[in-house]
Amino acid sequence: MKNNSTCPKCKTNDIIRIPGYSGPDGLGNNIRLGFFRFYSVKVTRYVCCNCGFSEEWIDNSNDIEKLKNKYKK
């Protein structure tokens, strides 16, 4: 959905993008990397308004590297 604006399930193009957010106390759509909220990776959601299918993406390649450094074994 991120790349072609089409739902892979129902093939509609009625897609909304919900930007990642990191609020106080870790609220929002993010992955925490540390204690403080600025140590988090924002996760963007794409939602089909027809069938409800959703995807989550990490938009920033630097954030992907941070996740690899923290979680990859």
N, C-alpha and C positions, 0 to 999 in steps of 0.2 A: 504494500500500500504506500509505503514511503517513496518508492522509486517510480511507480507508474500510476499512482492515484486511483487504483482499481482494487476492489476487494477480491481476494483470491477465492473466497467462498461463494459469493453471490454475483460477482462480476459487475456490481454497480460502481459508480464513481462518486457517490455521495459520502465522502470521507472528510472527517474533521481531524485536525492536528491539535493535540493538547500539549503545550510545551512543558518540559520538566521544570520542577520547582523545588527549592529547598528552603523551607521556612523555619521558624523557631521550633526548637525541640525536635528537629528532624522531620517535621511535617512536610508533606508534599510527595511528589513522585521522584524519588531519588534513591541512590544506594550510598549508605554511609561508609566512609573510609576511616573515620576518626571520630573523636568526641564532639568537635565543633562542626556546625553546619557547613562551614566553608570547606570542610574536608569531606565533600560528598560529590557524587557524579549524578548529574541530572538525566532522567530517563524521559524521553518524549513518547507519548502515546498517539497512535493512529487508530481511530474508531470508525467502523462502518455504521452509518446512520440507517441502513436498511436492515441488516441482519444482526448487528451488534458485535461482530467479530472485531478483535483488537490486536494490535501488535505494539511492542515496546522496542525502542531503539535508543542506543547511545549515539548521539550525533557528533560528538567531538572525539577525534582519533586519539588525542592526548589523554582523554578520560578512559579510553579503552586500555591504554598502556598502564594507567594507574590501577585499574581493576586487575590486570594481569599480574602486576607486581605484588598486589596484596593477596590475591586468591589462587593464582596458578601454582600448582605443586609440581 
